[in-house]
Structures are given as structure tokens and as C-alpha cells.
Amino acid sequence: MGAAVGLGVLATLVAGGAYCGLIAGTDKLYAWAAIFAGLVIGAVVGRFGGRHPAMPVLAVVLAAVGIFVAQYFGIAFSVQNAYNDHGMDISLSDVLDKLHIFDAWKEEMKDGSKGFLTALGVVAAGGAALGAGRSR
């Protein structure tokens, strides 16, 4: 079970980092990528955690945290890039400290499909963990 936790955290960092990079690189929040991130996290947790009943719960928690952090920092990087493209040199810490990134994230989630797909990514993590654990 320890391997499932450790590798699940690693999968969360990798999938979340890739998702964050996608958002920052394109300046768009692609909520469908949250489903992919959730599936990756869930598959890793389920594969290494087996049939243990806590694995789907662990996958859901890791996916929720990973997806939110990826979206939050992806938006922050996008804002920083926009300021820097317009000749205003601003650091990421200034963006996080002085601008309301959480409010921007909430605005993005008001679009019904983005909120739904993000939630679906979290739920998909639990399903993937359950399925991967049973196939082991």
C-alpha cells in the first residue's frame, strides 16, 4: 500500500505538471485534460494498491488536489506570461500575492462544461483506481 501512495503522489505531480504546462502554454483551461490526469492518477494508484478499498478514495483525493493545483498555477502562469508579453516584468510570486487567481479560477469553473469535466476527472480517478485494482 505504501508503494501506491508514493507512486500516486508521483503520478499526481507528473500529470498535474503536464496539465499545468498545457494551460500555461496555451493560455486556455482545457477541462478535458483533467479527465486524462484523473485517469492517469487513478490507474497508477489502483495498479500498485490492488483491491484495497481505500485506493479509489486515495485516487480521488490525489486527483482533486492535483487537478486544482494544476489549474490554479496554470492560470497564474498564463497571467504572468500576459503581463510579461506586454512589457511589464512581473514575477509569479507577485501574481499569486497581488492578483486574485482564485477568483479567476472560479470564473472559469462557472462555464458549466469546464466545471463538469473537472469534476468528472476527479471521479474518473476513483473509477480508474477501482478498475486497475481489480485487474491486478
Buried (B, 14 or more C-beta within 10 A) or exposed (E): EEEBBEBBBEBBBBBBBBBBBBBBEEBEBBBEBBBBBBBBBBBBBBBBBBEBEBBBEBBBBBBBBBBBBBBBBBBBBBBBBEBEEEEEEBEEEEBBEEBEBEEBBEEBBEEEEBBEBBBBBBBBBBBBBBBBBEEE
